[in-house]
């Protein structure tokens, strides 16, 4: 059976705002601390997170593949 879940976009508002137009939940995080806090608070049913390059850098060594969650970093 295929896994099902939601997609979310995480990072600076200016980079992720357009995803809301497509129905993707967006999580605004403008600072490194806000990114790490938002990552930790993502609902369990979020299986793919679209990260801005800045958000990906802020997560650094945080194990992004944990709990079967995939990530994709948006191009610069």
C-alpha positions as CSV (number, residue, x, y, z in Angstrom):
1,X,0.0,0.0,0.0
2,X,1.3,3.4,-0.9
3,X,2.0,5.9,1.9
4,X,-0.3,8.9,1.9
5,X,0.2,12.3,3.5
6,X,0.5,16.0,3.0
7,X,3.0,18.3,1.5
8,X,4.2,21.5,3.2
9,X,6.5,24.3,2.2
10,X,8.8,25.7,4.9
11,X,11.0,28.9,4.8
12,X,10.9,32.6,4.1
13,X,7.5,34.0,3.2
14,X,8.7,35.6,0.0
15,X,9.9,32.2,-1.4
16,X,7.0,30.0,-0.3
17,X,3.9,32.3,-0.6
18,X,3.1,31.1,-4.1
19,X,2.7,27.5,-3.0
20,X,-0.4,28.5,-1.0
21,X,-2.1,29.4,-4.3
22,X,-1.7,25.7,-5.2
23,X,-3.2,24.6,-1.9
24,X,0.1,23.6,-0.3
25,X,0.2,24.6,3.4
26,X,3.0,27.0,4.0
27,X,5.0,27.4,7.2
28,X,6.7,30.8,7.4
29,X,10.1,30.8,9.2
30,X,12.3,33.8,8.7
31,X,15.1,32.9,11.1
32,X,17.2,29.7,11.7
33,X,15.6,29.3,15.1
34,X,12.1,29.6,13.6
35,X,12.9,27.0,10.9
36,X,14.1,24.5,13.5
37,X,11.1,25.2,15.7
38,X,8.7,24.9,12.8
39,X,10.4,21.6,11.6
40,X,9.9,20.1,15.1
41,X,6.2,21.1,15.1
42,X,5.2,19.8,11.7
43,X,2.3,17.4,11.9
44,X,3.0,13.7,11.6
45,X,1.0,13.4,8.3
46,X,3.4,15.8,6.5
47,X,5.5,13.4,4.3
48,X,7.1,15.9,1.9
49,X,8.6,19.2,2.9
50,X,9.6,21.8,0.3
51,X,12.5,23.8,1.9
52,X,13.9,27.1,0.8
53,X,17.7,27.0,0.5
54,X,18.0,29.1,3.6
55,X,15.7,26.8,5.6
56,X,17.6,23.8,4.5
57,X,20.9,25.4,5.7
58,X,19.2,26.3,9.0
59,X,18.3,22.6,9.5
60,X,21.9,21.6,9.0
61,X,22.4,18.2,10.5
62,X,18.8,17.7,11.7
63,X,17.9,14.2,10.4
64,X,15.4,15.3,7.7
65,X,14.6,11.7,6.5
66,X,13.3,10.7,9.9
67,X,9.9,9.2,10.2
68,X,9.8,8.6,6.5
69,X,9.6,12.4,5.7
70,X,11.1,13.5,2.4
71,X,12.5,16.9,1.7
72,X,13.2,18.8,-1.5
73,X,15.2,22.0,-1.6
74,X,13.9,24.7,-3.9
75,X,16.4,26.1,-6.4
76,X,18.0,29.4,-5.7
